[in-house]
């Protein structure tokens, strides 16, 4: 998935699936 030049807003990033998605996006840059 191309993330360059995109913005992602992840709600409920403190726990559960939201946290997992936030971590994956953070690693991707």
C-alpha angles and dihedrals in degrees: 000000000000110000100164112121092011132113123218124195112198117189123200089024092155096081147000124013092342090060091048092051092047091052093049092049091047091053090049090056 
